[in-house]
């Protein structure tokens, strides 16, 4: 037992007052002479025993009255299971943690798990009384909602208004929030009610990290909700197997399908949809808790934005049955060729668009270094630097932002480059490598290098080299000895092992370096049949937005998208999968425009539009880790929450009955006052009887 007002315990000394009064007022027996002494002696002994017993009873009652009153003012609190049957109770501070992650959307005969969880939450509210205080916290990977209230009618309405989210579970942050709230409370009872489906995913960081600094005298009640055996198939990702997207060309697409059920699932129907049309389907047989790939081949019949999804048939959990994707099949590839002189760009422009027609897939624009500032880099898919001596700091900074934003640059060397400038400023930001001494002699064609190793599995060569058994290698009379860093990926090497063509990632974009030049004095590459398709494929590969092919935007992430061809005053809106529209601030960096969108709470396709055109689409999907139906065991939770009083309330058990059996911290001041009142009544009756007897005796 503990006391909330311990200062009143000093008044327990008042319990000695009845004893002192008793000792000071002991009655003396009157001596009365009678003729029959033996008879009077017998009466005297009986009388004295009765008087002494009554006096002792009164002394005890008066002492207990004082003790009861003092203890009532000290507010005693009884701890342990013996307090369960008492009606008086201490005030309670309760934190209600309600899991609203998307795994709570599992369908059961009684509704979704979230419906069951809201019912359990209403049971918890039924435990609360006037004077109690409650906090409600929705549990996901963010603090979606938090409310303090002492109005339980309002609390019930609030619980019913809660909706499922499309997010994952994050138990550690929720428990820390509950701890911070209860640490400020002065109530005797501090309780946390966690209502969850116990998916293991939500406890991973808690089990692997440091223990939660839980309030020392708080109790955690875990109220698990379950559907029994759950059937769930999820699409965990979609990947394009080809990096070059063209109209009329077949493209491989692979979906990752996982069976989270406890039994083998057969004939699972998997379907592919693009722009609202079904493009293919297949069936899979997947063992329990195993993953399998579903492969499709799709042909795009027109350029532009292609959005779609892969879908499996309905099961107990619907959110993870679709995986969305959105990619752009280029209609035109706009290339900016930058050289010191127009002659530097001659062979490049001729190879990319020999007839200078707008009907060509590639539309090159030629610019000198001095005129580079006239062009908005965001209007071009690829920038080619050929024999550029150096760039101004402003030009280099714009080019760096252009690449980091998701675009690509090709660097070709030549007679006029400044190796010291390249090594100290240009290459460190775009292509981590060092340019060494030139190898060979300009115009000397008797000695040359040829192609050595070629990475035939690279997207540039996929489907190109299979058509011919051997390549008639060009001759290279002069090259630069480039020493790449570890992040550079060689694509073609010379016969002496030196790098000929290589690429690297820079931010969200890519940079490709060619260590020779587009100059007949350096190589006869321009006269070979491989030249045009090689250059064409390099440009096409770099113009493909790999960030779209490779991106996997999850619910809740901030999505950044480059949007070219805009002016700063134009208004951009995002149309969400739910149909809601939001205005977006247009930002710029290095001459390129981009937007950042953070309201990604729903899986599906998001559309970026202006008043006059559609700009881009992007896909957002639910986190596949939440689809895992594996449940965590209670002993693992107790192990993770070391020293915390954890109670598991079975789904079929009454919350009120369980908590009343285990709750501690019930105040007993009302009981002590009641005892004091009853004792005073008893004291009055006995004292009245004593006065009546004394009156009779004296008379």
Secondary structure, DSSP 8 states (H G I E B T S, - for coil): -EES-GGGGGGGGGGGHHHHHHHHT---------S-HHHHHHHHHHHHHHHHHHHHHHHHHHHHHHHHHHHHHTTEEE-SGGGTT-S----EEEEEEEE-SGGGG-EETTEEHHHHHHHHHHHHHHH--TT-EEEEEEESSSEEEEEEES-HHHHHHHHHH----SS---HHHHHHHHHHHHTT--SSEEEEEEEE--BGGGGHHHHHS------TT-EEEEEE---SS---EEEEEEEES-S---TTSEEEEEEEEEE-SSS-EEEEEEEEEETTEEEEEEEEEE-TTEEEEEEEEEE-SS-EEEEEEEEE---S--GGGEEEEEEEE-S-EEEEEEESSGGGGHHHHHHH-TT--TTSSEEEEEEESTTGGGS-GGG-SEEEEES-----HHHHHHHHHHHHTT-EEEEE--TT--HHHIIIIIHHHHS-EEEEEEEE-TT--SS-B-EEEE-TTSTTTTTTGGG-SS-----BSEEEEEEE-TT-EEEEEETTS-EEEEEEEETTEEEEEESS-SSTTTBSGGGSTHHHHHHHHHHHHHHS-HHHHH---BTT--EEEE--S--TT--EEEE-TTS-EEEE--EEETTEEEEEE----S-EEEEEE-SS-EEEEEEEB--GGGG---B--HHHHHHHSTT-EEEE--TTS-HHHHHHHH---EE-HHHHHHHHHHHHHHHHHHHHHHHHHHHHHH-
